Amino acid sequence: MAALPFRDINVHASASHYAFTSPSSPSAPTLVVDRPSGDLRLNDGVLLGGKRVSSIAGILGMIKLRLDKYIIVITKAQPMGRLKGHMIYKVIATEFLPLRERPLHDQDEDTYLALLKALIKSGPMYFSYSFDLTNTFQRQSQLDPSIPLWKRADDRFFWNRFVQSDLIDFRISGTRHQQGQQSGVDPYILPVMYGMMEIITTRVKSTPLTLVLITRRSRHRAGTRYFSRGIDEDGHVSNFNETEQIIILNDSASGLGGFAGGGGMQNGKVGGSGGKEVQIMSYVQTRGSVPVFWAEVNTLHYTPKLQIRGVETAVSAAQAHFAEQIRLYGDNYLVNLVKQKGREQRVKEAYEQMIKMLVTSPYEGTSEDSRSNEKFHLVEPGSRQQQFDRLHYIYFDFHNETKGMQWHRVQFLIDQLHDALEKQQYFRGVDMPADLEGRLEVRNHQTSVVRTNCMDCLDRTNVVQSALARAAINRQLTDLGILSRGETFSSDPAFEILFRKIWADNADVVSTSYSGTGALKTDFTRTGVRTKAGALQDLRNSIMRYAKNNFADGPKQDAFDLFLGAYLPTTSSYLVFVDQRPLLIQSVPYIFAFSLFFVFIGSFTRRLPDAAVLPLRIFILFWLAVAAWCANFIIRNGMLYVNWPKLNPRPWATEGYQEAISNVRKDKVIGGLVARHERGLSTARYTNAEEGKKRIE
């Protein structure tokens, strides 16, 4: 049986080391991290001289910043429920254990730590000591359960893979003092998943079952809405999420109950299904950004500028992306919900051009109706010869079809996909009797996947994914005999409400991690009806997205890049976070605020009866003119006031900054002052970031 991660770890600290031990496994070796070098070693006995500091739930990882290395430990974890008997936890609180005791504070080091702490605190991270959260049930059924949990983890969803790299490298090759593989480290390596997780025990038509929804966010090309779009050279797309909807029948160990004694205390699994066959049915979908090189450039305008590079340049990247998708999921049904008119049209056309390049001799067809010139656009292979002939492109004009709040028309897309969904099937497995390792006897495989996208892969995408999930669950419940042929679970109002709630929660979690707010259109997902109150909530969320995407997402993107290893701090990269813009440009928003303050004071301050009116009017008009000039300057030079990522600069940000600075130099009011004081500052903002980027490459 595989060595599972320790459920209980005590941390002992001294001036020379940190020592990690498991009280429930006294014979297991002690993991020692020497201070201040950070060298790792295994010790067969308990080290003397270190006082016990605390008990922790696990080690999230180790990270090196500018001046020091830190061990990130999970100090508090919340039980979320049992999945097939295994307890699932959410990371609630962490602590950073420094290897050095710094007598002085370093501005950059403190900022790095603040970014990481904010990301971990806000990021929904889940783990289990005995269950592989990163893999679907179908992939788990093909893995060897005797392999350690971290080795089984799907690399895409092993969120803390980078910060665990010190432990993993030590496990694989050891050190010069302890050479060779160090299997004793396995129980200290805890894989963590980032995403959404809900486990609900419920009933359908009086049949008890457990409904589970898991969304796994890929660690590759992770980031925020406008700073991470499209595909990278390695074939990773932005905002890639895998969503698995699971139904478990006869699982009596799905609550928050205690342990079943003995071994259950170690691995967190409890057994027992009352002699009935435990059945698992899962249905998997994916979502991800349009796989071409494209970006939306923030300029403080509500609608960013759209940039699309030549589609031909992204062919090799798209091939890498879809080769992996086909290898993992089989045939891919690519549902594109991007608008066919306006600014989004270019993204739609670029996607279709890419698919035509990948699919040999494509057959194209359109299905029309009275409402739309192009309801569906299908690109299918003309032959079955090549790997990418397993891609099937389906365009659905979501906005046009559902305008007037007629969202039930999403069913047209489900009907169009009916034959593909019938052929696709779903995963079905049953517990193998008396198998201590919890392996499944596979009765059915899911043979393909629907990959859905819109511009952000958030709002429209979630509506369509929930409709596909509804069709899947109706089919599963019918196959089980819980529903009769032609019946849907809508006949059970309580389950209908629960299903809508879990998918709306999923929409909000995925949207918050990417855009900063909950999803739009969730009133339809929650209630089945598009309401005016929901439209007002969407307006509020859109305004919040605008503010966060322009003024708050830079540090958030930096935190992603730091935690996931896309940026590596060095001792030479000093004052990375200092605002290097000319002071005059920095001061304009403050002058704008002061101007409005003075206008407010002048307008609402009570004046004496015999006071002259003209000076006050001149005062108000002067500050109104200053405020108007400041507002106009900020709008015209919006790129100078977007909160850009500072660690890994986006190419369009650097180009836009240079262009904006050259425009400011020509300004009749302050152009001369900026030109005189600007010396080199236009690029200094990005210099240190480029160092880290080049070093990674």
Solvent accessible surface area in square Angstrom, and as a share of the most:
residue,aa,sasa,rsa
1,M,148,0.66
2,A,10,0.08
3,A,49,0.38
4,L,21,0.10
5,P,3,0.02
6,F,11,0.05
7,R,40,0.15
8,D,42,0.22
9,I,3,0.01
10,N,21,0.11
11,V,2,0.01
12,H,31,0.14
13,A,17,0.13
14,S,26,0.17
15,A,103,0.80
16,S,66,0.42
17,H,15,0.07
18,Y,11,0.04
19,A,3,0.02
20,F,0,0.00
21,T,19,0.11
22,S,6,0.04
23,P,74,0.46
24,S,64,0.41
25,S,25,0.16
26,P,119,0.75
27,S,111,0.71
28,A,27,0.21
29,P,34,0.21
30,T,4,0.02
31,L,1,0.01
32,V,0,0.00
33,V,1,0.01
34,D,33,0.17
35,R,34,0.12
36,P,73,0.46
37,S,71,0.46
38,G,8,0.08
39,D,75,0.39
40,L,13,0.06
41,R,80,0.29
42,L,24,0.12
43,N,38,0.20
44,D,136,0.70
45,G,38,0.37
46,V,103,0.59
47,L,38,0.19
48,L,166,0.83
49,G,77,0.74
50,G,16,0.16
51,K,153,0.65
52,R,136,0.50
53,V,73,0.42
54,S,35,0.23
55,S,63,0.40
56,I,7,0.04
57,A,16,0.13
58,G,2,0.02
59,I,2,0.01
60,L,0,0.00
61,G,0,0.00
62,M,9,0.04
63,I,6,0.03
64,K,110,0.46
65,L,0,0.00
66,R,21,0.08
67,L,65,0.32
68,D,2,0.01
69,K,43,0.18
70,Y,7,0.02
71,I,1,0.01
72,I,0,0.00
73,V,1,0.01
74,I,0,0.00
75,T,53,0.31
76,K,118,0.50
77,A,27,0.21
78,Q,87,0.39
79,P,62,0.39
80,M,57,0.25
81,G,5,0.05
82,R,3,0.01
83,L,0,0.00
84,K,16,0.07
85,G,1,0.01
86,H,18,0.08
87,M,14,0.06
88,I,0,0.00
89,Y,21,0.08
90,K,55,0.23
91,V,9,0.05
92,I,73,0.37
93,A,36,0.28
94,T,36,0.21
95,E,80,0.36
96,F,20,0.08
97,L,15,0.07
98,P,41,0.26
99,L,4,0.02
100,R,114,0.42
101,E,133,0.60
102,R,68,0.25
103,P,128,0.80
104,L,145,0.72
105,H,157,0.70
106,D,16,0.08
107,Q,106,0.47
108,D,1,0.00
109,E,0,0.00
110,D,50,0.26
111,T,40,0.23
112,Y,0,0.00
113,L,20,0.10
114,A,59,0.46
115,L,19,0.10
116,L,0,0.00
117,K,100,0.42
118,A,60,0.46
119,L,7,0.04
120,I,7,0.04
121,K,174,0.74
122,S,85,0.55
123,G,3,0.03
124,P,19,0.12
125,M,0,0.00
126,Y,11,0.04
127,F,1,0.00
128,S,3,0.02
129,Y,8,0.03
130,S,13,0.08
131,F,13,0.05
132,D,7,0.03
133,L,7,0.04
134,T,2,0.01
135,N,6,0.03
136,T,3,0.02
137,F,4,0.02
138,Q,35,0.15
139,R,31,0.11
140,Q,41,0.18
141,S,35,0.23
142,Q,122,0.54
143,L,65,0.32
144,D,68,0.35
145,P,22,0.14
146,S,53,0.34
147,I,62,0.31
148,P,20,0.12
149,L,6,0.03
150,W,20,0.07
151,K,94,0.40
152,R,37,0.13
153,A,15,0.12
154,D,18,0.10
155,D,67,0.35
156,R,13,0.05
157,F,0,0.00
158,F,4,0.02
159,W,0,0.00
160,N,0,0.00
161,R,65,0.24
162,F,59,0.25
163,V,1,0.01
164,Q,0,0.00
165,S,29,0.19
166,D,42,0.22
167,L,2,0.01
168,I,1,0.00
169,D,82,0.42
170,F,5,0.02
171,R,17,0.06
172,I,90,0.46
173,S,71,0.46
174,G,14,0.13
175,T,45,0.26
176,R,195,0.71
177,H,148,0.66
178,Q,51,0.23
179,Q,144,0.64
180,G,40,0.38
181,Q,129,0.57
182,Q,23,0.10
183,S,73,0.47
184,G,20,0.19
185,V,0,0.00
186,D,7,0.04
187,P,15,0.09
188,Y,2,0.01
189,I,1,0.00
190,L,3,0.02
191,P,10,0.06
192,V,0,0.00
193,M,1,0.00
194,Y,6,0.02
195,G,5,0.05
196,M,3,0.01
197,M,3,0.01
198,E,37,0.17
199,I,26,0.13
200,I,37,0.19
201,T,90,0.52
202,T,23,0.13
203,R,137,0.50
204,V,0,0.00
205,K,87,0.37
206,S,90,0.58
207,T,39,0.23
208,P,73,0.46
209,L,5,0.03
210,T,2,0.01
211,L,1,0.01
212,V,0,0.00
213,L,1,0.00
214,I,1,0.00
215,T,1,0.00
216,R,1,0.00
217,R,4,0.01
218,S,7,0.04
219,R,39,0.14
220,H,39,0.17
221,R,77,0.28
222,A,10,0.07
223,G,0,0.00
224,T,0,0.00
225,R,35,0.13
226,Y,18,0.07
227,F,2,0.01
228,S,4,0.02
229,R,4,0.01
230,G,0,0.00
231,I,3,0.02
232,D,35,0.18
233,E,120,0.54
234,D,104,0.54
235,G,2,0.02
236,H,47,0.21
237,V,3,0.02
238,S,0,0.00
239,N,4,0.02
240,F,10,0.04
241,N,3,0.02
242,E,0,0.00
243,T,2,0.01
244,E,0,0.00
245,Q,4,0.02
246,I,0,0.00
247,I,0,0.00
248,I,0,0.00
249,L,17,0.08
250,N,46,0.23
251,D,21,0.11
252,S,85,0.55
253,A,11,0.09
254,S,8,0.05
255,G,38,0.37
256,L,120,0.60
257,G,47,0.45
258,G,61,0.58
259,F,76,0.32
260,A,71,0.55
261,G,40,0.38
262,G,68,0.65
263,G,52,0.50
264,G,10,0.09
265,M,109,0.49
266,Q,54,0.24
267,N,24,0.12
268,G,1,0.01
269,K,53,0.22
270,V,17,0.10
271,G,53,0.51
272,G,54,0.52
273,S,28,0.18
274,G,78,0.75
275,G,83,0.79
276,K,135,0.57
277,E,81,0.36
278,V,10,0.06
279,Q,27,0.12
280,I,0,0.00
281,M,0,0.00
282,S,0,0.00
283,Y,8,0.03
284,V,10,0.06
285,Q,3,0.01
286,T,0,0.00
287,R,1,0.00
288,G,0,0.00
289,S,2,0.01
290,V,0,0.00
291,P,0,0.00
292,V,1,0.00
293,F,18,0.08
294,W,12,0.04
295,A,6,0.04
296,E,4,0.02
297,V,2,0.01
298,N,2,0.01
299,T,13,0.08
300,L,23,0.11
301,H,97,0.43
302,Y,142,0.54
303,T,69,0.40
304,P,10,0.06
305,K,108,0.46
306,L,22,0.11
307,Q,78,0.34
308,I,41,0.21
309,R,137,0.50
310,G,41,0.40
311,V,10,0.06
312,E,107,0.48
313,T,78,0.45
314,A,0,0.00
315,V,32,0.19
316,S,78,0.50
317,A,1,0.01
318,A,0,0.00
319,Q,73,0.32
320,A,46,0.36
321,H,5,0.02
322,F,0,0.00
323,A,29,0.22
324,E,42,0.19
325,Q,2,0.01
326,I,9,0.05
327,R,172,0.63
328,L,45,0.22
329,Y,23,0.09
330,G,11,0.10
331,D,23,0.12
332,N,0,0.00
333,Y,24,0.09
334,L,0,0.00
335,V,0,0.00
336,N,0,0.00
337,L,0,0.00
338,V,0,0.00
339,K,76,0.32
340,Q,31,0.14
341,K,144,0.61
342,G,57,0.55
343,R,84,0.31
344,E,17,0.08
345,Q,72,0.32
346,R,119,0.43
347,V,0,0.00
348,K,13,0.05
349,E,84,0.38
350,A,5,0.04
351,Y,0,0.00
352,E,13,0.06
353,Q,73,0.32
354,M,0,0.00
355,I,0,0.00
356,K,83,0.35
357,M,80,0.36
358,L,6,0.03
359,V,3,0.02
360,T,31,0.18
361,S,84,0.54
362,P,46,0.29
363,Y,134,0.51
364,E,77,0.34
365,G,16,0.16
366,T,79,0.46
367,S,44,0.28
368,E,125,0.56
369,D,52,0.27
370,S,120,0.78
371,R,74,0.27
372,S,7,0.05
373,N,125,0.64
374,E,27,0.12
375,K,21,0.09
376,F,7,0.03
377,H,18,0.08
378,L,36,0.18
379,V,0,0.00
380,E,53,0.24
381,P,20,0.13
382,G,52,0.50
383,S,36,0.24
384,R,146,0.53
385,Q,152,0.68
386,Q,99,0.44
387,Q,86,0.38
388,F,24,0.10
389,D,1,0.01
390,R,93,0.34
391,L,0,0.00
392,H,5,0.02
393,Y,1,0.01
394,I,8,0.04
395,Y,0,0.00
396,F,0,0.00
397,D,6,0.03
398,F,2,0.01
399,H,64,0.28
400,N,36,0.18
401,E,0,0.00
402,T,6,0.03
403,K,116,0.49
404,G,68,0.65
405,M,87,0.39
406,Q,67,0.30
407,W,15,0.05
408,H,123,0.55
409,R,32,0.12
410,V,6,0.03
411,Q,93,0.42
412,F,72,0.30
413,L,0,0.00
414,I,10,0.05
415,D,82,0.42
416,Q,66,0.29
417,L,5,0.02
418,H,100,0.45
419,D,111,0.58
420,A,17,0.13
421,L,25,0.12
422,E,80,0.36
423,K,147,0.62
424,Q,3,0.01
425,Q,60,0.26
426,Y,7,0.03
427,F,1,0.01
428,R,53,0.19
429,G,0,0.00
430,V,2,0.01
431,D,42,0.22
432,M,78,0.35
433,P,120,0.75
434,A,108,0.84
435,D,31,0.16
436,L,159,0.79
437,E,53,0.24
438,G,21,0.20
439,R,117,0.43
440,L,21,0.11
441,E,76,0.34
442,V,52,0.30
443,R,119,0.43
444,N,40,0.20
445,H,76,0.34
446,Q,16,0.07
447,T,72,0.42
448,S,6,0.04
449,V,0,0.00
450,V,1,0.00
451,R,0,0.00
452,T,0,0.00
453,N,0,0.00
454,C,3,0.02
455,M,10,0.05
456,D,14,0.07
457,C,1,0.00
458,L,1,0.01
459,D,12,0.06
460,R,21,0.08
461,T,0,0.00
462,N,2,0.01
463,V,2,0.01
464,V,0,0.00
465,Q,0,0.00
466,S,12,0.08
467,A,22,0.17
468,L,2,0.01
469,A,0,0.00
470,R,50,0.18
471,A,34,0.26
472,A,9,0.07
473,I,0,0.00
474,N,23,0.12
475,R,54,0.20
476,Q,1,0.00
477,L,0,0.00
478,T,18,0.11
479,D,57,0.30
480,L,35,0.18
481,G,60,0.58
482,I,26,0.13
483,L,4,0.02
484,S,72,0.46
485,R,193,0.71
486,G,83,0.80
487,E,45,0.20
488,T,60,0.35
489,F,0,0.00
490,S,56,0.36
491,S,61,0.39
492,D,22,0.11
493,P,93,0.58
494,A,75,0.58
495,F,1,0.00
496,E,22,0.10
497,I,119,0.60
498,L,32,0.16
499,F,4,0.02
500,R,47,0.17
501,K,94,0.40
502,I,1,0.01
503,W,1,0.00
504,A,0,0.00
505,D,26,0.14
506,N,0,0.00
507,A,3,0.02
508,D,38,0.20
509,V,44,0.25
510,V,5,0.03
511,S,0,0.00
512,T,62,0.36
513,S,12,0.08
514,Y,2,0.01
515,S,0,0.00
516,G,10,0.10
517,T,10,0.06
518,G,21,0.20
519,A,2,0.02
520,L,29,0.14
521,K,23,0.10
522,T,19,0.11
523,D,21,0.11
524,F,34,0.14
525,T,8,0.05
526,R,91,0.33
527,T,81,0.47
528,G,23,0.22
529,V,91,0.52
530,R,36,0.13
531,T,49,0.29
532,K,167,0.71
533,A,74,0.57
534,G,7,0.07
535,A,38,0.29
536,L,122,0.61
537,Q,80,0.36
538,D,16,0.08
539,L,103,0.51
540,R,139,0.51
541,N,11,0.06
542,S,21,0.13
543,I,102,0.52
544,M,75,0.34
545,R,7,0.02
546,Y,60,0.23
547,A,40,0.31
548,K,70,0.30
549,N,0,0.00
550,N,5,0.02
551,F,102,0.42
552,A,52,0.40
553,D,5,0.02
554,G,0,0.00
555,P,52,0.33
556,K,56,0.24
557,Q,1,0.00
558,D,3,0.02
559,A,3,0.03
560,F,1,0.00
561,D,8,0.04
562,L,1,0.00
563,F,0,0.00
564,L,22,0.11
565,G,13,0.12
566,A,42,0.33
567,Y,2,0.01
568,L,60,0.30
569,P,13,0.08
570,T,30,0.18
571,T,87,0.50
572,S,82,0.53
573,S,2,0.01
574,Y,115,0.44
575,L,59,0.29
576,V,7,0.04
577,F,34,0.14
578,V,47,0.27
579,D,48,0.25
580,Q,49,0.22
581,R,34,0.12
582,P,3,0.02
583,L,144,0.72
584,L,55,0.28
585,I,0,0.00
586,Q,36,0.16
587,S,34,0.22
588,V,2,0.01
589,P,46,0.29
590,Y,147,0.56
591,I,64,0.33
592,F,58,0.24
593,A,60,0.46
594,F,123,0.51
595,S,0,0.00
596,L,86,0.43
597,F,110,0.46
598,F,65,0.27
599,V,22,0.13
600,F,119,0.50
601,I,70,0.35
602,G,5,0.05
603,S,62,0.40
604,F,147,0.61
605,T,83,0.48
606,R,228,0.83
607,R,124,0.45
608,L,127,0.63
609,P,134,0.84
610,D,132,0.68
611,A,39,0.30
612,A,69,0.54
613,V,49,0.28
614,L,119,0.59
615,P,80,0.50
616,L,56,0.28
617,R,150,0.55
618,I,100,0.51
619,F,77,0.32
620,I,32,0.16
621,L,115,0.57
622,F,115,0.48
623,W,53,0.19
624,L,80,0.40
625,A,62,0.48
626,V,31,0.18
627,A,5,0.04
628,A,63,0.49
629,W,68,0.24
630,C,1,0.00
631,A,30,0.23
632,N,72,0.37
633,F,0,0.00
634,I,27,0.14
635,I,99,0.50
636,R,131,0.48
637,N,7,0.04
638,G,3,0.03
639,M,17,0.07
640,L,0,0.00
641,Y,22,0.08
642,V,2,0.01
643,N,40,0.20
644,W,2,0.01
645,P,0,0.00
646,K,28,0.12
647,L,0,0.00
648,N,14,0.07
649,P,3,0.02
650,R,33,0.12
651,P,78,0.49
652,W,35,0.12
653,A,1,0.00
654,T,37,0.21
655,E,110,0.49
656,G,9,0.09
657,Y,1,0.00
658,Q,68,0.30
659,E,108,0.48
660,A,8,0.06
661,I,1,0.00
662,S,37,0.24
663,N,75,0.38
664,V,1,0.00
665,R,102,0.37
666,K,156,0.66
667,D,20,0.10
668,K,203,0.86
669,V,100,0.57
670,I,13,0.07
671,G,1,0.01
672,G,49,0.47
673,L,76,0.38
674,V,1,0.00
675,A,51,0.39
676,R,156,0.57
677,H,123,0.55
678,E,9,0.04
679,R,216,0.79
680,G,52,0.50
681,L,47,0.24
682,S,10,0.06
683,T,63,0.37
684,A,32,0.25
685,R,14,0.05
686,Y,6,0.02
687,T,73,0.42
688,N,30,0.15
689,A,0,0.00
690,E,58,0.26
691,E,66,0.29
692,G,1,0.01
693,K,62,0.26
694,K,139,0.59
695,R,100,0.37
696,I,73,0.37
697,E,158,0.71
